[in-house]
């Protein structure tokens, strides 16, 4: 019942639900207290509304946003509370007293201060916003001052409104005790604090406290681009949840030949990038992007098909490549939009065949097999479980943008799969790692995810109490405690290294100070590896685990698992690199033969129905190599999906970059020659003929303006080139 209430209220926890309930009851109680009247009941109910409101804002509750939508936002709630205090004074027969007039006048003046304070805060934010956000880009050519203290601007409107507390408290106490001076002091304190807060903001509007204007910043960026001369660009646009799609390519970019650059379109995504040495420029405005000097770029890589790609695809001097964010049998992997690119790079032969079967307009000549450079961290299976108890990873994909039952196993089979794993005759450890998009579109998927999480956690608690594991737990206790202490130390150090410069800087200040530091990045990489090792040592190898968030990464979970259950997604293709047994759910109930025909990646998998009853075959293959009937098929499928091991994936990737760079250079040279040749030819004709002919037509029948005598545009090689 409580979980249902939490879901209906769209809150994240029981404490948020309690705060929402207290706020919902508090305001009617404040009104009743004002009408009765009862001063101390009013004070108690008012205090509850303050605390509940503050808590919901601290939590960033969805309910706060809903209240704003129905015009019961924070300013209205504060105004309501103050009006009810005025009503209380009137009901207490204090309407003709100086205290009443002081309260009314004080609240009016206080609300008058809201406008200049809000305007100043908004102006400061606008004047601190640059047209770009950068990382590892030297913007020394422009002066970017330090940001105002974070406490001044963060939730400034909410802070300003809360300055009414001295006035509210003072007037209530004065009304209850008869000591009007307390009320006057409270009102004066509120007004003084409001004036001080407003005045403190004013200096930050001075020119030396503002960032330079857009033209100056864009000029500095263009200057840097001309000096750096990037040759390979990773172009990305997407939602905050899609940050993993660009993060998965960072290490590849760090090893790519040439001078790489990451070009992004959403400001909020920059803070979600993992640490990297690759320069990053985020340009939200399409006009600003199109005015950047990118003439030296020869190859642009696109991890996602999104509408904003058109702003880059319009540039003809570079070659455009779709690299995707995973290689799978999903329809997204053969999107017809892919034909707008010069080339499509796939992991292996399977990707090429996939496009041929789909017949969506992508030519076979435009497909290049480059492998999957990101898969280097995945460890190859030894043939036996890592520990005495096998570990099975359940990594379902998300529900997708439509209601196709084949999108994910989570909805129809997820709970059955997890129950069968938890209740297996021979115990296994379960790691559950859902897709980060799970539940963003379908509430049922979110609810199933919550139930699976509860199942895994309950089974973990039950196993912890099982005497069979008491001895193991006791022996590992000190080591786990040391690992947890190490995690705390590493996380503190990573937090210190995460953001160069002082704490509290805004995105403009971070753009100034976030320069590539090889020593810092090397330490972060080393600490990440240590964190991952400590994380898995911080609990027993027999303990079930729910893994969400960006850490540990999916590939780290691959390395801990002895087998996996998943869906039709790039997760399966990537896991095949490990050589370990895996199972895939036929959620749409196509039947084994049709399911394998439609989906290449499942041809070496154990196929599960929605009941999950076939899970035993996977567990047998994991526990005993002799029972692993798909081992040879997995080796063949690995080469088909991911390419040959004769050369490393990064070598193939770089070879593809070099080849496409040469094509771009050849195209640009040819265009320059055509334009130059046409121009020189016109000069030669003018010199031979002594200008234009008497009828105004140049030799060859072309008028000086490039239009044929009959008014038709010239054709063929003589057609004018648009600039």
HUNORQUI-V780904 format. One record per residue. RES is the residue in three letters. PSI is psi in whole degrees, -180 to 180 (none if undefined). NEAR is the number of other C-alpha atoms within 12 Angstrom. Layout:
res->RES psi->PSI near->NEAR
res->RES psi->PSI near->NEAR
This chain:
res->UNK psi->-44 near->8
res->UNK psi->-42 near->16
res->UNK psi->-36 near->19
res->UNK psi->-42 near->16
res->UNK psi->-41 near->18
res->UNK psi->-42 near->24
res->UNK psi->-43 near->22
res->UNK psi->-37 near->17
res->UNK psi->-8 near->25
res->UNK psi->41 near->23
res->UNK psi->163 near->29
res->UNK psi->-13 near->25
res->UNK psi->170 near->23
res->UNK psi->-36 near->21
res->UNK psi->-37 near->19
res->UNK psi->-40 near->32
res->UNK psi->-42 near->30
res->UNK psi->-42 near->26
res->UNK psi->-40 near->32
res->UNK psi->-41 near->37
res->UNK psi->-42 near->24
res->UNK psi->-39 near->28
res->UNK psi->-41 near->31
res->UNK psi->-34 near->26
res->UNK psi->-28 near->19
res->UNK psi->-45 near->30
res->UNK psi->-43 near->37
res->UNK psi->-36 near->24
res->UNK psi->-37 near->29
res->UNK psi->-43 near->38
res->UNK psi->-43 near->31
res->UNK psi->-43 near->26
res->UNK psi->-36 near->29
res->UNK psi->-34 near->34
res->UNK psi->-31 near->24
res->UNK psi->-52 near->20
res->UNK psi->154 near->27
res->UNK psi->106 near->27
res->UNK psi->-47 near->36
res->UNK psi->-30 near->26
res->UNK psi->-40 near->26
res->UNK psi->-45 near->38
res->UNK psi->-43 near->36
res->UNK psi->-46 near->23
res->UNK psi->-39 near->30
res->UNK psi->-41 near->39
res->UNK psi->-39 near->26
res->UNK psi->-42 near->28
res->UNK psi->-38 near->35
res->UNK psi->-50 near->34
res->UNK psi->-45 near->23
res->UNK psi->-44 near->30
res->UNK psi->-46 near->37
res->UNK psi->-44 near->28
res->UNK psi->-44 near->23
res->UNK psi->-36 near->32
res->UNK psi->-39 near->26
res->UNK psi->-38 near->18
res->UNK psi->-9 near->21
res->UNK psi->39 near->19
res->UNK psi->142 near->28
res->UNK psi->-30 near->24
res->UNK psi->-36 near->33
res->UNK psi->-43 near->31
res->UNK psi->-40 near->19
res->UNK psi->-40 near->19
res->UNK psi->-38 near->23
res->UNK psi->-38 near->16
res->UNK psi->-35 near->12
res->UNK psi->21 near->12
res->UNK psi->36 near->13
res->UNK psi->48 near->19
res->UNK psi->-180 near->22
res->UNK psi->-46 near->31
res->UNK psi->-39 near->26
res->UNK psi->-40 near->19
res->UNK psi->-40 near->30
res->UNK psi->-43 near->32
res->UNK psi->-41 near->25
res->UNK psi->-44 near->23
res->UNK psi->-40 near->41
res->UNK psi->-39 near->39
res->UNK psi->-37 near->25
res->UNK psi->-31 near->35
res->UNK psi->-40 near->46
res->UNK psi->-41 near->40
res->UNK psi->-41 near->30
res->UNK psi->-44 near->35
res->UNK psi->-41 near->39
res->UNK psi->-41 near->25
res->UNK psi->-23 near->23
res->UNK psi->12 near->26
res->UNK psi->35 near->17
res->UNK psi->16 near->27
res->UNK psi->-22 near->20
res->UNK psi->13 near->16
res->UNK psi->157 near->20
res->UNK psi->-32 near->22
res->UNK psi->-43 near->37
res->UNK psi->-49 near->33
res->UNK psi->-36 near->22
res->UNK psi->-42 near->33
res->UNK psi->-48 near->46
res->UNK psi->-48 near->32
res->UNK psi->-41 near->21
res->UNK psi->-44 near->35
res->UNK psi->-37 near->38
res->UNK psi->-46 near->23
res->UNK psi->-41 near->23
res->UNK psi->-44 near->38
res->UNK psi->-28 near->29
res->UNK psi->-30 near->20
res->UNK psi->-19 near->29
res->UNK psi->-39 near->32
res->UNK psi->-54 near->21
res->UNK psi->-37 near->24
res->UNK psi->-46 near->32
res->UNK psi->-40 near->31
res->UNK psi->-41 near->21
res->UNK psi->-46 near->28
res->UNK psi->-42 near->35
res->UNK psi->-43 near->25
res->UNK psi->-42 near->21
res->UNK psi->-44 near->32
res->UNK psi->-44 near->29
res->UNK psi->-43 near->23
res->UNK psi->-16 near->28
res->UNK psi->1 near->38
res->UNK psi->120 near->29
res->UNK psi->160 near->39
res->UNK psi->-11 near->35
res->UNK psi->158 near->45
res->UNK psi->134 near->41
res->UNK psi->160 near->42
res->UNK psi->137 near->38
res->UNK psi->29 near->33
res->UNK psi->124 near->36
res->UNK psi->109 near->30
res->UNK psi->38 near->36
res->UNK psi->-18 near->23
res->UNK psi->-17 near->18
res->UNK psi->149 near->27
res->UNK psi->117 near->25
res->UNK psi->105 near->32
res->UNK psi->165 near->28
res->UNK psi->150 near->26
res->UNK psi->156 near->35
res->UNK psi->158 near->32
res->UNK psi->136 near->19
res->UNK psi->-34 near->20
res->UNK psi->-25 near->21
res->UNK psi->-37 near->30
res->UNK psi->-22 near->32
res->UNK psi->119 near->22
res->UNK psi->45 near->21
res->UNK psi->-38 near->27
res->UNK psi->-41 near->31
res->UNK psi->-41 near->28
res->UNK psi->-41 near->29
res->UNK psi->-43 near->36
res->UNK psi->-37 near->39
res->UNK psi->-10 near->35
res->UNK psi->-4 near->34
res->UNK psi->-6 near->38
res->UNK psi->-46 near->35
res->UNK psi->-42 near->30
res->UNK psi->-47 near->43
res->UNK psi->-49 near->47
res->UNK psi->-43 near->34
res->UNK psi->-44 near->32
res->UNK psi->-41 near->45
res->UNK psi->-46 near->45
res->UNK psi->-42 near->29
res->UNK psi->-41 near->33
res->UNK psi->-32 near->37
res->UNK psi->-28 near->25
res->UNK psi->-17 near->15
res->UNK psi->2 near->21
res->UNK psi->86 near->18
res->UNK psi->-27 near->26
res->UNK psi->-31 near->22
res->UNK psi->-40 near->26
res->UNK psi->-44 near->35
res->UNK psi->-42 near->33
res->UNK psi->-41 near->26
res->UNK psi->-46 near->31
res->UNK psi->-44 near->37
res->UNK psi->-40 near->29
res->UNK psi->-45 near->26
res->UNK psi->-47 near->35
res->UNK psi->-40 near->35
res->UNK psi->-45 near->23
res->UNK psi->-40 near->27
res->UNK psi->-43 near->37
res->UNK psi->-42 near->25
res->UNK psi->-46 near->18
res->UNK psi->-44 near->31
res->UNK psi->-44 near->32
res->UNK psi->-36 near->20
res->UNK psi->-28 near->22
res->UNK psi->-26 near->31
res->UNK psi->-47 near->25
res->UNK psi->-23 near->18
res->UNK psi->0 near->29
res->UNK psi->-7 near->26
res->UNK psi->152 near->18
res->UNK psi->-42 near->17
res->UNK psi->-13 near->17
res->UNK psi->-7 near->23
res->UNK psi->156 near->29
res->UNK psi->157 near->36
res->UNK psi->162 near->29
res->UNK psi->168 near->21
res->UNK psi->-44 near->24
res->UNK psi->-42 near->18
res->UNK psi->-42 near->21
res->UNK psi->-45 near->34
res->UNK psi->-34 near->32
res->UNK psi->-41 near->24
res->UNK psi->-40 near->30
res->UNK psi->-43 near->41
res->UNK psi->-38 near->30
res->UNK psi->-45 near->22
res->UNK psi->-42 near->28
res->UNK psi->-41 near->30
res->UNK psi->-31 near->18
res->UNK psi->-42 near->18
res->UNK psi->-37 near->24
res->UNK psi->66 near->23
res->UNK psi->145 near->33
res->UNK psi->-27 near->35
res->UNK psi->127 near->41
res->UNK psi->135 near->44
res->UNK psi->116 near->45
res->UNK psi->129 near->43
res->UNK psi->139 near->47
res->UNK psi->143 near->37
res->UNK psi->-177 near->28
res->UNK psi->170 near->23
res->UNK psi->-36 near->23
res->UNK psi->-17 near->23
res->UNK psi->10 near->27
res->UNK psi->-30 near->32
res->UNK psi->-25 near->32
res->UNK psi->-30 near->33
res->UNK psi->-34 near->40
res->UNK psi->-33 near->31
res->UNK psi->-15 near->32
res->UNK psi->-2 near->38
res->UNK psi->-48 near->32
res->UNK psi->-37 near->26
res->UNK psi->-43 near->35
res->UNK psi->-35 near->34
res->UNK psi->-21 near->30
res->UNK psi->4 near->23
res->UNK psi->148 near->31
res->UNK psi->144 near->25
res->UNK psi->-161 near->24
res->UNK psi->101 near->27
res->UNK psi->156 near->38
res->UNK psi->139 near->42
res->UNK psi->124 near->43
res->UNK psi->120 near->42
res->UNK psi->167 near->42
res->UNK psi->-19 near->36
res->UNK psi->125 near->31
res->UNK psi->-42 near->33
res->UNK psi->-22 near->22
res->UNK psi->-25 near->32
res->UNK psi->-42 near->40
res->UNK psi->-16 near->26
res->UNK psi->0 near->25
res->UNK psi->140 near->36
res->UNK psi->157 near->31
res->UNK psi->136 near->36
res->UNK psi->156 near->38
res->UNK psi->-6 near->31
res->UNK psi->133 near->38
res->UNK psi->142 near->39
res->UNK psi->130 near->43
res->UNK psi->121 near->43
res->UNK psi->122 near->39
res->UNK psi->93 near->37
res->UNK psi->-37 near->28
res->UNK psi->129 near->23
res->UNK psi->-40 near->23
res->UNK psi->-42 near->17
res->UNK psi->-41 near->26
res->UNK psi->-45 near->30
res->UNK psi->-16 near->22
res->UNK psi->-3 near->19
res->UNK psi->146 near->32
res->UNK psi->99 near->25
res->UNK psi->26 near->33
res->UNK psi->-20 near->27
res->UNK psi->-8 near->31
res->UNK psi->135 near->39
res->UNK psi->-26 near->37
res->UNK psi->129 near->46
res->UNK psi->130 near->43
res->UNK psi->136 near->45
res->UNK psi->113 near->41
res->UNK psi->-13 near->40
res->UNK psi->150 near->34
res->UNK psi->102 near->31
res->UNK psi->161 near->24
res->UNK psi->-35 near->16
res->UNK psi->-8 near->26
res->UNK psi->-26 near->33
res->UNK psi->-28 near->22
res->UNK psi->-24 near->27
res->UNK psi->-34 near->41
res->UNK psi->-21 near->29
res->UNK psi->-14 near->19
res->UNK psi->117 near->27
res->UNK psi->-14 near->26
res->UNK psi->-5 near->31
res->UNK psi->158 near->34
res->UNK psi->142 near->41
res->UNK psi->132 near->39
res->UNK psi->131 near->41
res->UNK psi->120 near->43
res->UNK psi->-16 near->43
res->UNK psi->-177 near->35
res->UNK psi->35 near->34
res->UNK psi->152 near->38
res->UNK psi->113 near->45
res->UNK psi->180 near->37
res->UNK psi->10 near->37
res->UNK psi->155 near->30
res->UNK psi->-29 near->28
res->UNK psi->-23 near->29
res->UNK psi->-9 near->36
res->UNK psi->45 near->35
res->UNK psi->129 near->26
res->UNK psi->-23 near->21
res->UNK psi->-23 near->25
res->UNK psi->-18 near->36
res->UNK psi->-8 near->26
res->UNK psi->-16 near->25
res->UNK psi->156 near->36
res->UNK psi->-38 near->33
res->UNK psi->157 near->37
res->UNK psi->124 near->44
res->UNK psi->127 near->48
res->UNK psi->168 near->44
res->UNK psi->-47 near->44
res->UNK psi->-164 near->38
res->UNK psi->-30 near->28
res->UNK psi->-40 near->35
res->UNK psi->-40 near->44
res->UNK psi->-48 near->36
res->UNK psi->-33 near->28
res->UNK psi->-45 near->35
res->UNK psi->-37 near->35
res->UNK psi->-42 near->20
res->UNK psi->-37 near->21
res->UNK psi->-30 near->23
res->UNK psi->58 near->17
res->UNK psi->13 near->21
res->UNK psi->1 near->22
res->UNK psi->119 near->31
res->UNK psi->147 near->25
res->UNK psi->-34 near->25
res->UNK psi->-21 near->16
res->UNK psi->5 near->27
res->UNK psi->132 near->33
res->UNK psi->132 near->34
res->UNK psi->117 near->38
res->UNK psi->2 near->38
res->UNK psi->-166 near->42
res->UNK psi->92 near->44
res->UNK psi->-27 near->38
res->UNK psi->-15 near->34
res->UNK psi->0 near->35
res->UNK psi->-37 near->24
res->UNK psi->-10 near->22
res->UNK psi->126 near->25
res->UNK psi->142 near->24
res->UNK psi->142 near->26
res->UNK psi->139 near->26
res->UNK psi->-15 near->20
res->UNK psi->-11 near->23
res->UNK psi->156 near->27
res->UNK psi->150 near->28
res->UNK psi->-34 near->26
res->UNK psi->178 near->21
res->UNK psi->-25 near->18
res->UNK psi->127 near->27
res->UNK psi->150 near->37
res->UNK psi->128 near->41
res->UNK psi->127 near->49
res->UNK psi->127 near->46
res->UNK psi->112 near->52
res->UNK psi->75 near->46
res->UNK psi->152 near->45
res->UNK psi->180 near->37
res->UNK psi->179 near->39
res->UNK psi->-11 near->36
res->UNK psi->-179 near->30
res->UNK psi->-7 near->18
res->UNK psi->-176 near->13
res->UNK psi->25 near->18
res->UNK psi->122 near->20
res->UNK psi->-17 near->26
res->UNK psi->-3 near->37
res->UNK psi->-42 near->34
res->UNK psi->149 near->41
res->UNK psi->-13 near->45
res->UNK psi->-48 near->49
res->UNK psi->-48 near->38
res->UNK psi->-25 near->31
res->UNK psi->-14 near->38
res->UNK psi->-51 near->46
res->UNK psi->-37 near->31
res->UNK psi->-43 near->30
res->UNK psi->-48 near->42
res->UNK psi->-42 near->47
res->UNK psi->-44 near->27
res->UNK psi->-36 near->33
res->UNK psi->-43 near->39
res->UNK psi->-28 near->38
res->UNK psi->15 near->23
res->UNK psi->145 near->26
res->UNK psi->-46 near->13
res->UNK psi->118 near->18
res->UNK psi->142 near->27
res->UNK psi->159 near->41
res->UNK psi->139 near->40
res->UNK psi->128 near->44
res->UNK psi->121 near->45
res->UNK psi->116 near->44
res->UNK psi->100 near->42
res->UNK psi->163 near->39
res->UNK psi->142 near->35
res->UNK psi->-19 near->30
res->UNK psi->-3 near->29
res->UNK psi->124 near->32
res->UNK psi->0 near->25
res->UNK psi->-22 near->21
res->UNK psi->-37 near->17
res->UNK psi->117 near->23
res->UNK psi->-30 near->19
res->UNK psi->-39 near->21
res->UNK psi->-40 near->33
res->UNK psi->-39 near->26
res->UNK psi->-41 near->25
res->UNK psi->-42 near->29
res->UNK psi->-44 near->41
res->UNK psi->-40 near->28
res->UNK psi->-39 near->24
res->UNK psi->-42 near->37
res->UNK psi->-44 near->30
res->UNK psi->-39 near->22
res->UNK psi->-48 near->30
res->UNK psi->-42 near->35
res->UNK psi->-39 near->25
res->UNK psi->-41 near->21
res->UNK psi->-35 near->30
res->UNK psi->-42 near->28
res->UNK psi->-39 near->17
res->UNK psi->-41 near->20
res->UNK psi->-36 near->28
res->UNK psi->-30 near->23
res->UNK psi->-6 near->16
res->UNK psi->126 near->16
res->UNK psi->-26 near->12
res->UNK psi->-26 near->14
res->UNK psi->2 near->23
res->UNK psi->-42 near->18
res->UNK psi->-45 near->14
res->UNK psi->-44 near->23
res->UNK psi->-42 near->24
res->UNK psi->-40 near->17
res->UNK psi->-32 near->14
res->UNK psi->-4 near->21
res->UNK psi->-48 near->19
res->UNK psi->-40 near->17
res->UNK psi->-38 near->21
res->UNK psi->-39 near->24
res->UNK psi->-41 near->21
res->UNK psi->-38 near->18
res->UNK psi->-40 near->25
res->UNK psi->-38 near->24
res->UNK psi->-38 near->19
res->UNK psi->-39 near->25
res->UNK psi->-44 near->28
res->UNK psi->-43 near->20
res->UNK psi->-46 near->19
res->UNK psi->-42 near->28
res->UNK psi->-38 near->24
res->UNK psi->-42 near->16
res->UNK psi->-41 near->21
res->UNK psi->-38 near->27
res->UNK psi->-38 near->18
res->UNK psi->-32 near->18
res->UNK psi->-19 near->26
res->UNK psi->-43 near->29
res->UNK psi->104 near->32
res->UNK psi->156 near->27
res->UNK psi->-173 near->21
res->UNK psi->159 near->20
res->UNK psi->147 near->21
res->UNK psi->2 near->20
res->UNK psi->148 near->27
res->UNK psi->-176 near->36
res->UNK psi->-28 near->37
res->UNK psi->-45 near->38
res->UNK psi->-39 near->37
res->UNK psi->-35 near->34
res->UNK psi->-36 near->43
res->UNK psi->-42 near->36
res->UNK psi->-14 near->30
res->UNK psi->79 near->37
res->UNK psi->150 near->28
res->UNK psi->128 near->25
res->UNK psi->99 near->23
res->UNK psi->-37 near->16
res->UNK psi->-46 near->14
res->UNK psi->-45 near->23
res->UNK psi->-37 near->27
res->UNK psi->-40 near->18
res->UNK psi->-40 near->22
res->UNK psi->-44 near->28
res->UNK psi->-42 near->23
res->UNK psi->-43 near->17
res->UNK psi->-36 near->28
res->UNK psi->-43 near->30
res->UNK psi->-42 near->23
res->UNK psi->-38 near->25
res->UNK psi->-44 near->31
res->UNK psi->-43 near->29
res->UNK psi->-44 near->25
res->UNK psi->-36 near->27
res->UNK psi->-48 near->34
res->UNK psi->-21 near->31
res->UNK psi->-11 near->26
res->UNK psi->-6 near->27
res->UNK psi->165 near->28
res->UNK psi->151 near->33
res->UNK psi->-8 near->32
res->UNK psi->-5 near->37
res->UNK psi->131 near->38
res->UNK psi->153 near->39
res->UNK psi->137 near->40
res->UNK psi->122 near->31
res->UNK psi->115 near->29
res->UNK psi->172 near->22
res->UNK psi->-177 near->19
res->UNK psi->-19 near->25
res->UNK psi->139 near->23
res->UNK psi->156 near->26
res->UNK psi->163 near->30
res->UNK psi->-42 near->37
res->UNK psi->-28 near->31
res->UNK psi->-37 near->29
res->UNK psi->-37 near->38
res->UNK psi->-46 near->40
res->UNK psi->-24 near->36
res->UNK psi->-24 near->38
res->UNK psi->153 near->46
res->UNK psi->-14 near->44
res->UNK psi->165 near->48
res->UNK psi->148 near->51
res->UNK psi->129 near->54
res->UNK psi->-164 near->50
res->UNK psi->-176 near->48
res->UNK psi->101 near->47
res->UNK psi->175 near->37
res->UNK psi->-17 near->39
res->UNK psi->-42 near->39
res->UNK psi->-48 near->48
res->UNK psi->-40 near->47
res->UNK psi->-40 near->42
res->UNK psi->-30 near->54
res->UNK psi->-26 near->50
res->UNK psi->-25 near->41
res->UNK psi->-21 near->37
res->UNK psi->5 near->38
res->UNK psi->156 near->50
res->UNK psi->149 near->52
res->UNK psi->162 near->51
res->UNK psi->147 near->47
res->UNK psi->140 near->52
res->UNK psi->129 near->49
res->UNK psi->73 near->39
res->UNK psi->-30 near->35
res->UNK psi->-2 near->27
res->UNK psi->50 near->24
res->UNK psi->-23 near->20
res->UNK psi->148 near->19
res->UNK psi->-49 near->23
res->UNK psi->-48 near->15
res->UNK psi->-37 near->16
res->UNK psi->-44 near->29
res->UNK psi->-32 near->24
res->UNK psi->-40 near->17
res->UNK psi->-23 near->25
res->UNK psi->104 near->39
res->UNK psi->-40 near->39
res->UNK psi->-12 near->46
res->UNK psi->4 near->41
res->UNK psi->-11 near->36
res->UNK psi->22 near->36
res->UNK psi->160 near->45
res->UNK psi->124 near->41
res->UNK psi->124 near->40
res->UNK psi->142 near->38
res->UNK psi->177 near->29
res->UNK psi->-18 near->31
res->UNK psi->-22 near->24
res->UNK psi->13 near->32
res->UNK psi->-18 near->24
res->UNK psi->5 near->28
res->UNK psi->-25 near->40
res->UNK psi->-34 near->31
res->UNK psi->-40 near->28
res->UNK psi->-44 near->41
res->UNK psi->-36 near->41
res->UNK psi->-42 near->31
res->UNK psi->-36 near->31
res->UNK psi->-40 near->41
res->UNK psi->-31 near->30
res->UNK psi->112 near->20
res->UNK psi->-30 near->23
res->UNK psi->-26 near->13
res->UNK psi->1 near->18
res->UNK psi->91 near->28
res->UNK psi->-12 near->22
res->UNK psi->9 near->30
res->UNK psi->-49 near->30
res->UNK psi->-39 near->18
res->UNK psi->-36 near->25
res->UNK psi->-39 near->33
res->UNK psi->-43 near->28
res->UNK psi->-42 near->25
res->UNK psi->-35 near->32
res->UNK psi->-46 near->38
res->UNK psi->-38 near->30
res->UNK psi->-40 near->31
res->UNK psi->-41 near->42
res->UNK psi->-5 near->46
res->UNK psi->170 near->37
res->UNK psi->155 near->24
res->UNK psi->7 near->24
res->UNK psi->-36 near->12
res->UNK psi->155 near->17
res->UNK psi->157 near->21
res->UNK psi->-39 near->31
res->UNK psi->-31 near->30
res->UNK psi->-43 near->23
res->UNK psi->-38 near->30
res->UNK psi->-47 near->34
res->UNK psi->-35 near->31
res->UNK psi->-40 near->23
res->UNK psi->-39 near->32
res->UNK psi->-45 near->40
res->UNK psi->-45 near->22
res->UNK psi->-41 near->20
res->UNK psi->-32 near->33
res->UNK psi->-42 near->31
res->UNK psi->-40 near->21
res->UNK psi->-42 near->22
res->UNK psi->-43 near->31
res->UNK psi->-44 near->24
res->UNK psi->-42 near->18
res->UNK psi->-46 near->19
res->UNK psi->-40 near->23
res->UNK psi->-43 near->16
res->UNK psi->-41 near->15
res->UNK psi->-43 near->20
res->UNK psi->-40 near->17
res->UNK psi->-40 near->17
res->UNK psi->-45 near->20
res->UNK psi->-47 near->21
res->UNK psi->-41 near->17
res->UNK psi->-41 near->19
res->UNK psi->-43 near->21
res->UNK psi->-45 near->21
res->UNK psi->-38 near->14
res->UNK psi->-39 near->20
res->UNK psi->-41 near->27
res->UNK psi->-42 near->19
res->UNK psi->-43 near->17
res->UNK psi->-39 near->23
res->UNK psi->-39 near->21
res->UNK psi->-43 near->15
res->UNK psi->-38 near->14
res->UNK psi->-6 near->17
res->UNK psi->31 near->14
res->UNK psi->-148 near->19
res->UNK psi->161 near->23
res->UNK psi->163 near->19
res->UNK psi->-32 near->11
res->UNK psi->6 near->13
res->UNK psi->5 near->18
res->UNK psi->128 near->23
res->UNK psi->160 near->28
res->UNK psi->142 near->26
res->UNK psi->-1 near->21
res->UNK psi->17 near->23
res->UNK psi->127 near->28
res->UNK psi->161 near->27
res->UNK psi->-27 near->24
res->UNK psi->4 near->19
res->UNK psi->12 near->25
res->UNK psi->137 near->21
res->UNK psi->157 near->22
res->UNK psi->-34 near->19
res->UNK psi->6 near->12
res->UNK psi->-6 near->13
res->UNK psi->150 near->14
res->UNK psi->143 near->19
res->UNK psi->154 near->21
res->UNK psi->172 near->13
res->UNK psi->-145 near->10
res->UNK psi->-18 near->16
res->UNK psi->0 near->23
res->UNK psi->135 near->19
res->UNK psi->144 near->23
res->UNK psi->128 near->20
res->UNK psi->137 near->7
res->UNK psi->none near->8
